[in-house]
Each structure stands twice: as C-alpha cells, then as structure tokens.
Amino acid sequence: MQIGKLPNEVLKKAVFNNIKYKRKEVIQGAAIGMDNAIIDFGDNICVMSTDPITGATKDIGRLAIHISCNDVASSGAEPIGVLLTILVPPNTTEDDIHYIMKEAGNASKELNVEIMGGHTEVTDAVNRVVLSTTVVGKQRKEKMLNPDNIKVGHKVLMTKYAGIEGTSILANELEDYLKDKIDKSQVEEAKSMGKFISVVKEGIICGEIGVDYMHDITEGGVLGAVWEGAMAIGKGIKIYEHLIPIKDVTKRIAHILEIDPYRLISSGSMLIITSDDKVPIIEKRLKLEGIKVTVIGEVIEKGVYVEKNDNIEEIVPPYSDELYKALSILN
C-alpha cells in the first residue's frame, strides 16, 4: 500500500464498514471530510480528534499539539486538553524525550491547552519516534456547524497559504539537498513557515460567526481537502487555481522536487464554506488578527472541479500526499 492516509475507498470498506455499533450520544462519528467526533453533553458538546505525526522528524513535539488542536478548531470548538502518546525506538536518549516534551509543553501553553496525560514507551516496534495526540474540546451546542445549511452559490474560502506544513517539513528535512538549488534566505523562509501551522484562532472565530463547514487542510493538500469537503456537504465544489494563495518559495521547492504543491500537506490553512453575507464579516475579523483569508471558489450542484489556465479539470480523490514522494529523496 502507498504511504500516507488510507485511500477513501479503502477507508470505507476496511474501516467504516466495521464500525458496527452506534450510540445516541455521539452526534458525529467517523466520516470522510469530518475532522472530529462530537459527543452530546446536554447544553454543551465535547469535540474530539486524534492524529499521529509520521512524516516529520524535526519539531514533532510542537507539530503533534498543533495538528490535533487544528482538527478540533475546524468544528469551531475550543481545544482544552491533550492526551499524548510517545513511542520511541531503543536508540532514543533521555535528552531526546526531554526535547520533544519541551516543544509540546511550549506549544500547549501557546494554545492554552493542558497536556492531561498519555503514554510514553521505548519499543522496537518503531524505527523512529512516533507521536499520537488525542485532543478534547468544548463548544456550546447552539454553535455547532451545520453543513445541511449549505446551498449552491455558497462561497469556499481558505486561510493563509497552500502547502504551509509541507513546505516547512521539506525545508527542514531536505535542507542539505535544497541549499545549493535555492537561496539560503528562501530555505530559511520555508523552514519558518511552520510557525503559521495553527488554525485554532480562525476556527474559533469562524465558529462564533456561524459558518456552515470547516475542514483543516492536511494530507492531500488543498485539492484533497476540497474533494473531502464536497463529500462531507453532499454537494459539488468548483475552485479556481489562480485564486489559491501560495508562497513563491512553496512553488519553487515543489518545482525542484517535481511535486504538486496543491496536493501537499497544508496544516495551517482552514477550508471554510459559508454564505455570501458572512464573507465580509470573516474577512474583517480575521484581518484584525493578521490572518489572510481568500475566496477560492463556490458550491455547485454536483462534481468537484478546479479551473486552471481556462481549462476545467475534475478533482480526483486524495491519494498519498506529495510530501512522502518528496521525502523519498532521503532514501
């Protein structure tokens, strides 16, 4: 099988079809394009998400906290606590674990989130450090997002830039490979993009405004997130490539590594679907926080498409992220 998330058809057949029992308290369970499980607690809901870090070896303590908190924020919820599992190979040192936890502790402080517990183990079942986080968030029930409200013509937006996480990981992991192919300043710019990886702030703000759907843009990049979003809302989406905000350094690195930057993991960007009247409100609120937001398309009756160079192409389901293709250079 290809490295990365399971293809959606395999996910349905091998995973979802084997979930046999449902409870009435679980308002939202496993589904394509839905980042979280949601549990009914009366006037409040509990929003939960879990994620591993497998594609990076540097800054993984920080990444682990941010990635899962981003998922919870895609429901408009406030993350409050994290359970952190750390699996390390036998050659790991105590200093390595100390550094991972120092990063994780600093990231959780930034986000006002407590590391509530977890598990730490040395095992020969892994050949490098693997981190997995489960995040718990809270939200008032009346603030739940409702994709059923989405109509044809609703706008599709994204925050920040395409390929944020992927650009940062590639610059950190492949610095020696890239340093004689692009300027040192570009390498440093790419490495620093990791500081923009959180979408918690925009998630909470857009949840308060009352958007209809959000999806953290992770594996599969912008195109993958758009396809998953269309599946989640049960309608079509059309986007425009020239409207997708992307840094020149991301394009440059993608060109060198022969990968598609629009299918590169992009934690740090949030996909948002909302009605026309809320777009200026979102733009104003996020601008006050220094967060770039761009309208990149709209909801259509059916089909998932991207228009580029005056041609309309169908967006296919996400496959193994371009990150893994690029990292194969290390091997």
C-alpha positions as CSV (number, residue, x, y, z in Angstrom):
1,M,0.0,0.0,0.0
2,Q,1.1,3.6,-0.5
3,I,2.5,5.6,2.4
4,G,0.0,8.0,3.9
5,K,-3.6,8.1,4.9
6,L,-5.7,5.2,3.6
7,P,-7.4,5.9,0.3
8,N,-11.0,6.8,0.9
9,E,-12.4,3.8,-0.8
10,V,-10.3,1.5,1.4
11,L,-11.2,3.6,4.5
12,K,-14.9,3.0,3.8
13,K,-14.6,-0.7,3.1
14,A,-12.0,-1.8,5.7
15,V,-12.6,0.7,8.5
16,F,-16.0,2.4,8.4
17,N,-17.9,-0.8,7.4
18,N,-16.5,-2.5,10.5
19,I,-17.9,0.1,12.9
20,K,-21.0,-1.8,13.9
21,Y,-22.4,-0.1,17.0
22,K,-23.7,3.5,17.4
23,R,-24.6,5.4,20.5
24,K,-27.2,8.2,20.6
25,E,-24.8,10.5,22.5
26,V,-22.4,10.5,19.5
27,I,-23.8,13.3,17.3
28,Q,-21.0,13.0,14.7
29,G,-18.8,9.9,14.2
30,A,-16.4,8.7,11.6
31,A,-16.9,10.2,8.1
32,I,-14.9,11.5,5.2
33,G,-14.3,15.2,5.4
34,M,-15.2,15.4,9.0
35,D,-12.3,16.1,11.3
36,N,-13.9,15.3,14.6
37,A,-16.1,13.1,16.7
38,I,-18.8,15.1,18.6
39,I,-20.5,13.9,21.8
40,D,-23.7,15.3,23.2
41,F,-23.3,16.6,26.8
42,G,-26.6,18.5,27.1
43,D,-26.1,22.2,26.6
44,N,-22.5,21.6,25.6
45,I,-20.8,19.2,23.2
46,C,-17.5,17.5,23.5
47,V,-15.4,17.6,20.3
48,M,-12.6,15.1,20.0
49,S,-9.9,14.3,17.4
50,T,-6.8,12.1,17.2
51,D,-3.8,12.3,14.9
52,P,-0.2,10.9,14.6
53,I,2.9,12.6,13.4
54,T,4.7,10.3,10.9
55,G,6.0,12.5,8.1
56,A,8.4,14.7,10.1
57,T,11.4,14.0,12.4
58,K,12.0,17.6,13.5
59,D,9.8,19.8,15.7
60,I,7.5,16.9,16.2
61,G,6.5,17.8,19.8
62,R,5.2,21.2,18.6
63,L,3.6,19.7,15.5
64,A,1.8,17.0,17.4
65,I,0.0,19.5,19.6
66,H,-0.9,21.9,16.8
67,I,-2.2,19.3,14.4
68,S,-4.8,17.8,16.6
69,C,-5.9,21.1,18.1
70,N,-6.4,22.3,14.5
71,D,-8.9,19.5,13.9
72,V,-10.9,20.4,17.0
73,A,-10.9,24.1,15.8
74,S,-12.4,23.0,12.5
75,S,-15.6,22.4,14.3
76,G,-15.4,25.9,15.8
77,A,-14.6,24.4,19.2
78,E,-12.0,25.5,21.8
79,P,-9.4,22.8,22.5
80,I,-8.9,22.3,26.2
81,G,-6.8,19.2,26.8
82,V,-4.4,16.8,25.0
83,L,-3.5,13.1,25.6
84,L,0.0,12.5,24.2
85,T,1.4,9.1,23.2
86,I,5.1,8.9,22.5
87,L,6.6,5.7,21.0
88,V,10.4,5.8,20.6
89,P,13.0,3.3,19.3
90,P,15.6,1.8,21.7
91,N,18.4,4.2,20.4
92,T,16.4,7.2,21.8
93,T,18.0,9.2,24.6
94,E,16.5,10.8,27.6
95,D,17.5,14.2,26.2
96,D,15.5,13.4,23.0
97,I,12.4,12.8,25.1
98,H,13.0,15.9,27.1
99,Y,13.3,18.0,23.9
100,I,10.1,16.5,22.5
101,M,8.2,17.3,25.7
102,K,9.7,20.8,26.0
103,E,8.4,21.5,22.5
104,A,5.0,20.0,23.2
105,G,4.8,21.9,26.5
106,N,5.5,25.2,24.9
107,A,3.0,24.6,22.1
108,S,0.3,23.7,24.6
109,K,1.0,26.9,26.5
110,E,0.6,29.0,23.3
111,L,-2.8,27.4,22.7
112,N,-4.0,27.5,26.3
113,V,-4.3,23.7,26.3
114,E,-3.3,21.3,29.0
115,I,-1.4,18.0,28.4
116,M,-3.6,15.9,30.6
117,G,-1.8,12.6,30.2
118,G,-0.9,9.9,27.7
119,H,1.7,7.1,27.4
120,T,5.5,7.1,26.8
121,E,7.2,3.9,25.7
122,V,10.5,2.6,24.3
123,T,9.8,-0.1,21.7
124,D,11.4,-1.9,18.8
125,A,8.1,-1.8,17.0
126,V,9.1,1.6,15.6
127,N,12.3,2.6,13.9
128,R,11.9,6.4,14.6
129,V,9.8,8.5,17.0
130,V,6.1,8.3,16.5
131,L,3.8,10.7,18.3
132,S,0.0,10.5,18.5
133,T,-2.3,13.0,20.2
134,T,-5.9,13.0,21.2
135,V,-7.5,16.4,21.8
136,V,-10.6,17.2,23.7
137,G,-12.5,20.4,23.0
138,K,-15.7,22.1,24.2
139,Q,-18.4,24.1,22.5
140,R,-22.0,25.3,23.1
141,K,-24.4,23.1,21.3
142,E,-26.1,26.0,19.5
143,K,-22.7,26.9,17.9
144,M,-22.4,23.6,16.1
145,L,-21.7,23.9,12.4
146,N,-24.5,22.6,10.2
147,P,-23.4,21.6,6.6
148,D,-27.1,20.9,5.8
149,N,-27.5,24.7,5.6
150,I,-25.1,24.9,2.6
151,K,-26.7,25.9,-0.7
152,V,-25.4,26.2,-4.3
153,G,-23.6,29.5,-4.5
154,H,-22.1,29.5,-1.0
155,K,-18.5,30.6,-1.1
156,V,-15.4,28.4,-0.5
157,L,-12.6,30.2,1.4
158,M,-9.2,29.2,2.7
159,T,-6.9,30.9,5.2
160,K,-3.2,31.7,4.8
161,Y,-1.4,29.7,2.0
162,A,-1.3,26.3,0.3
163,G,1.4,23.9,1.5
164,I,2.4,25.5,4.7
165,E,3.2,22.4,6.7
166,G,4.7,20.5,3.8
167,T,6.9,23.4,2.8
168,S,8.3,23.7,6.3
169,I,8.8,19.9,6.7
170,L,10.6,19.7,3.3
171,A,12.9,22.6,4.0
172,N,13.8,21.1,7.4
173,E,14.2,17.5,6.3
174,L,15.8,18.2,2.9
175,E,17.8,21.3,3.8
176,D,21.1,19.8,2.6
177,Y,19.5,18.8,-0.7
178,L,17.9,22.2,-1.3
179,K,20.6,24.5,-0.1
180,D,22.5,24.6,-3.5
181,K,19.3,24.8,-5.5
182,I,17.6,27.8,-3.9
183,D,18.9,30.9,-2.0
184,K,19.6,30.4,1.7
185,S,17.0,33.1,2.5
186,Q,14.4,31.0,0.7
187,V,15.3,27.9,2.7
188,E,15.0,29.9,5.9
189,E,11.7,31.3,4.8
190,A,10.4,27.9,4.1
191,K,11.6,26.4,7.4
192,S,9.9,29.3,9.3
193,M,6.5,28.6,7.7
194,G,5.9,26.1,10.5
195,K,5.2,28.9,12.9
196,F,1.9,29.5,11.0
197,I,0.7,25.9,11.4
198,S,-2.1,26.7,13.9
199,V,-5.7,27.3,12.7
200,V,-7.2,27.4,16.2
201,K,-7.7,31.2,16.2
202,E,-9.6,31.2,12.8
203,G,-11.5,28.1,13.7
204,I,-12.9,29.6,16.9
205,I,-13.6,33.0,15.2
206,C,-15.4,31.4,12.3
207,G,-17.3,29.2,14.7
208,E,-18.6,32.3,16.5
209,I,-19.5,33.9,13.3
210,G,-21.5,30.8,12.3
211,V,-20.0,29.4,9.1
212,D,-21.6,26.2,7.8
213,Y,-18.5,24.0,7.3
214,M,-14.7,24.0,8.1
215,H,-12.0,21.4,7.3
216,D,-8.4,21.6,8.3
217,I,-6.3,21.2,5.1
218,T,-3.9,18.4,5.9
219,E,-2.8,15.3,3.8
220,G,-3.8,15.7,0.2
221,G,-3.4,19.5,0.3
222,V,-5.9,22.0,-1.0
223,L,-7.3,19.7,-3.7
224,G,-7.7,16.8,-1.3
225,A,-9.5,19.0,1.2
226,V,-11.8,20.4,-1.4
227,W,-12.7,16.8,-2.6
228,E,-13.3,15.7,1.0
229,G,-15.3,18.8,1.7
230,A,-17.6,18.1,-1.2
231,M,-18.2,14.6,0.1
232,A,-19.0,16.0,3.6
233,I,-21.5,18.6,2.4
234,G,-23.2,16.3,-0.2
235,K,-22.8,18.9,-3.0
236,G,-20.3,19.9,-5.6
237,I,-17.5,22.4,-5.4
238,K,-15.6,24.4,-8.1
239,I,-12.4,26.3,-7.3
240,Y,-10.0,28.4,-9.3
241,E,-6.3,27.6,-9.2
242,H,-5.2,31.2,-9.8
243,L,-7.1,32.3,-6.7
244,I,-5.4,29.8,-4.4
245,P,-2.8,31.7,-2.3
246,I,0.6,30.1,-2.4
247,K,4.1,31.4,-1.5
248,D,6.7,31.6,-4.2
249,V,9.1,29.5,-2.1
250,T,6.5,26.7,-2.0
251,K,6.2,26.8,-5.8
252,R,10.0,26.8,-6.1
253,I,10.5,23.8,-3.8
254,A,7.7,21.9,-5.5
255,H,9.2,22.5,-8.9
256,I,12.6,21.3,-7.7
257,L,11.1,18.1,-6.1
258,E,8.7,17.6,-9.0
259,I,5.6,17.5,-6.8
260,D,2.2,19.2,-7.0
261,P,2.1,22.0,-4.3
262,Y,-1.8,21.9,-4.3
263,R,-1.7,18.3,-3.1
264,L,1.0,19.0,-0.4
265,I,0.0,18.7,3.2
266,S,-1.1,22.1,4.4
267,S,-1.8,22.2,8.1
268,G,-2.0,25.9,8.9
269,S,-4.8,26.5,6.3
270,M,-8.5,26.2,7.0
271,L,-11.1,25.4,4.3
272,I,-14.3,27.4,5.1
273,I,-17.7,27.2,3.4
274,T,-20.2,30.0,4.2
275,S,-22.9,32.2,2.7
276,D,-22.1,35.4,0.8
277,D,-23.3,37.7,3.6
278,K,-20.8,36.3,6.1
279,V,-17.7,36.6,3.8
280,P,-17.0,40.3,4.6
281,I,-17.5,39.6,8.3
282,I,-15.0,36.8,8.2
283,E,-12.5,39.0,6.2
284,K,-12.8,41.8,8.7
285,R,-12.5,39.7,11.8
286,L,-9.5,37.7,10.5
287,K,-7.8,40.8,9.2
288,L,-7.8,42.2,12.7
289,E,-6.0,39.0,13.8
290,G,-3.5,39.3,11.0
291,I,-4.9,36.2,9.3
292,K,-5.1,36.1,5.5
293,V,-8.3,34.7,4.0
294,T,-9.2,34.2,0.3
295,V,-12.3,33.2,-1.6
296,I,-11.2,30.4,-3.9
297,G,-14.4,29.0,-5.3
298,E,-18.1,28.2,-4.7
299,V,-20.5,25.4,-4.1
300,I,-22.2,23.9,-7.2
301,E,-24.8,21.3,-7.7
302,K,-22.5,18.3,-8.2
303,G,-19.0,17.4,-9.2
304,V,-15.6,18.6,-7.8
305,Y,-13.6,20.8,-10.2
306,V,-10.7,23.1,-10.5
307,E,-10.4,25.7,-13.2
308,K,-6.8,26.4,-14.3
309,N,-5.5,28.1,-17.5
310,D,-9.1,28.4,-18.8
311,N,-9.5,24.6,-18.6
312,I,-11.8,22.8,-16.1
313,E,-10.4,19.6,-14.6
314,E,-12.1,17.2,-12.3
315,I,-10.5,16.9,-8.8
316,V,-9.9,13.2,-8.1
317,P,-10.0,11.7,-4.5
318,P,-6.8,12.4,-2.5
319,Y,-4.1,9.8,-2.6
320,S,-0.7,9.5,-0.9
321,D,0.5,13.0,0.0
322,E,3.1,14.6,-2.2
323,L,5.2,15.0,1.0
324,Y,6.1,11.3,1.0
325,K,7.1,11.4,-2.6
326,A,9.4,14.3,-1.9
327,L,10.9,12.7,1.3
328,S,11.8,9.6,-0.7
329,I,14.8,11.6,-1.8
330,L,16.2,10.9,1.7
331,N,16.3,7.2,0.8
